[in-house]
């Protein structure tokens, strides 16, 4: 089960996955908190 990273991270499971890929904490938190990020998979929009 995913750890609780506090109120600043909305999607703990996605955050953990991004951190395992050696992404920075701030970048992983930004992606995990953005709406629809799981649908896009974190890919660039353009």
Backbone as a printed PyTorch tensor [residue, N CA C, xyz], in Angstrom:
tensor([[[  0.8410,  -1.1850,   0.0000],
         [  0.0000,   0.0000,   0.0000],
         [  0.8820,   1.2420,   0.0000]],

        [[  0.4070,   2.2880,  -0.6560],
         [  1.1830,   3.5150,  -0.7620],
         [  1.2570,   4.2420,   0.5710]],

        [[  2.3660,   4.9140,   0.7510],
         [  2.5560,   5.6950,   1.9720],
         [  1.7430,   6.9770,   1.8730]],

        [[  1.4370,   7.5630,   3.0240],
         [  0.7580,   8.8500,   3.0450],
         [  1.8220,   9.9340,   3.0240]],

        [[  1.8350,  10.7450,   1.9870],
         [  2.8500,  11.7790,   1.8290],
         [  2.3440,  13.1400,   2.2670]],

        [[  1.2940,  13.1690,   3.0330],
         [  0.7610,  14.4200,   3.5450],
         [ -0.2890,  15.0120,   2.6250]],

        [[ -0.8410,  16.1180,   3.0330],
         [ -1.9450,  16.7210,   2.2750],
         [ -1.5270,  17.3340,   0.9440]],

        [[ -0.2200,  17.5510,   0.7280],
         [  0.2190,  18.1730,  -0.5120],
         [  0.1920,  17.2240,  -1.7030]],

        [[  0.2170,  15.9100,  -1.4590],
         [  0.1920,  14.9240,  -2.5410],
         [ -1.1750,  14.2560,  -2.5700]],

        [[ -1.8850,  14.4300,  -3.6860],
         [ -3.2530,  13.9030,  -3.7950],
         [ -3.2830,  12.4380,  -4.2060]],

        [[ -2.3360,  12.0070,  -5.0310],
         [ -2.3310,  10.6380,  -5.5370],
         [ -1.0420,   9.9470,  -5.0800]],

        [[ -1.0950,   9.3360,  -3.8930],
         [  0.0950,   8.7140,  -3.3090],
         [  0.6560,   7.5800,  -4.1650]],

        [[ -0.2120,   6.7770,  -4.7510],
         [  0.2390,   5.6280,  -5.5510],
         [  1.0270,   6.0950,  -6.7720]],

        [[  0.5140,   7.1010,  -7.4620],
         [  1.1990,   7.6210,  -8.6400],
         [  2.5130,   8.3010,  -8.2360]],

        [[  2.4930,   9.0220,  -7.1240],
         [  3.6990,   9.6810,  -6.6160],
         [  4.8060,   8.6630,  -6.3470]],

        [[  4.4570,   7.5690,  -5.6800],
         [  5.4310,   6.5160,  -5.3810],
         [  6.0190,   5.9330,  -6.6650]],

        [[  5.1800,   5.7000,  -7.6610],
         [  5.6550,   5.1570,  -8.9310],
         [  6.6290,   6.0890,  -9.6230]],

        [[  6.3470,   7.3780,  -9.5790],
         [  7.2370,   8.3510, -10.2050],
         [  8.5600,   8.4680,  -9.4430]],

        [[  8.5050,   8.3840,  -8.1270],
         [  9.7240,   8.4500,  -7.3140],
         [ 10.6000,   7.2200,  -7.5500]],

        [[  9.9770,   6.0580,  -7.7920],
         [ 10.7530,   4.8480,  -8.0840],
         [ 11.4990,   4.9820,  -9.4080]],

        [[ 10.9970,   5.8260, -10.3020],
         [ 11.6620,   6.0870, -11.5790],
         [ 12.6920,   7.2040, -11.4370]],

        [[ 13.0690,   7.5270, -10.1860],
         [ 14.0820,   8.5080,  -9.8550],
         [ 13.7200,   9.9240, -10.2640]],

        [[ 12.4390,  10.2500, -10.2260],
         [ 12.0000,  11.6090, -10.4930],
         [ 12.1080,  12.4230,  -9.2060]],

        [[ 12.3450,  13.7160,  -9.3240],
         [ 12.4760,  14.5570,  -8.1350],
         [ 11.1430,  14.6140,  -7.3790]],

        [[ 11.2320,  14.9060,  -6.0950],
         [ 10.0360,  14.9520,  -5.2560],
         [  9.0640,  16.0130,  -5.7360]],

        [[  9.5610,  17.1930,  -6.0730],
         [  8.6740,  18.2770,  -6.4880],
         [  8.0030,  17.9770,  -7.8250]],

        [[  8.7480,  17.4090,  -8.7550],
         [  8.1920,  17.0630, -10.0800],
         [  7.1530,  15.9450,  -9.9440]],

        [[  7.4720,  14.9300,  -9.1470],
         [  6.5430,  13.8230,  -8.9410],
         [  5.2600,  14.3060,  -8.2720]],

        [[  5.3790,  15.2140,  -7.3080],
         [  4.2020,  15.7510,  -6.6350],
         [  3.3500,  16.5780,  -7.5940]],

        [[  3.9930,  17.3540,  -8.4570],
         [  3.2550,  18.1710,  -9.4190],
         [  2.4610,  17.3000, -10.3890]],

        [[  3.0650,  16.2260, -10.8600],
         [  2.3780,  15.3280, -11.7870],
         [  1.2540,  14.5800, -11.0720]],

        [[  1.5180,  14.1020,  -9.8600],
         [  0.5070,  13.3560,  -9.1090],
         [ -0.6880,  14.2290,  -8.7480]],

        [[ -0.4850,  15.5370,  -8.6210],
         [ -1.5600,  16.4500,  -8.2450],
         [ -2.3090,  17.0290,  -9.4330]],

        [[ -1.7650,  16.9230, -10.6360],
         [ -2.4330,  17.5250, -11.7850],
         [ -3.6490,  16.7030, -12.1940]],

        [[ -4.7450,  17.3760, -12.5150],
         [ -5.9610,  16.6520, -12.9080],
         [ -5.7800,  15.9440, -14.2480]],

        [[ -6.1910,  14.6970, -14.3100],
         [ -6.1250,  13.9270, -15.5470],
         [ -4.7530,  13.3690, -15.8700]],

        [[ -3.7980,  13.4670, -14.9480],
         [ -2.4480,  12.9920, -15.2500],
         [ -2.3940,  11.4840, -15.4250]],

        [[ -3.2210,  10.7510, -14.7110],
         [ -3.2070,   9.2960, -14.8650],
         [ -3.7580,   8.8960, -16.2270]],

        [[ -4.6650,   9.6740, -16.7660],
         [ -5.2280,   9.3930, -18.0860],
         [ -4.1810,   9.6430, -19.1680]],

        [[ -3.3820,  10.7030, -19.0050],
         [ -2.3590,  11.0440, -19.9910],
         [ -1.0890,  10.2290, -19.7920]],

        [[ -0.8830,   9.7140, -18.6100],
         [  0.3190,   8.9420, -18.3420],
         [  1.5620,   9.7920, -18.1810]],

        [[  1.3860,  11.0890, -17.9610],
         [  2.5270,  11.9700, -17.7710],
         [  3.2280,  12.3400, -19.0600]],

        [[  2.6280,  12.0560, -20.2070],
         [  3.2340,  12.3550, -21.4950],
         [  3.0560,  13.8220, -21.8430]],

        [[  3.9530,  14.3260, -22.6700],
         [  3.8530,  15.7100, -23.1310],
         [  2.6210,  15.8700, -24.0060]],

        [[  1.9810,  17.0190, -23.9020],
         [  0.7470,  17.2240, -24.6540],
         [  1.0030,  17.6790, -26.0770]],

        [[  2.2120,  18.1780, -26.3860],
         [  2.4330,  18.7150, -27.7060],
         [  3.4360,  18.0620, -28.4580]]])
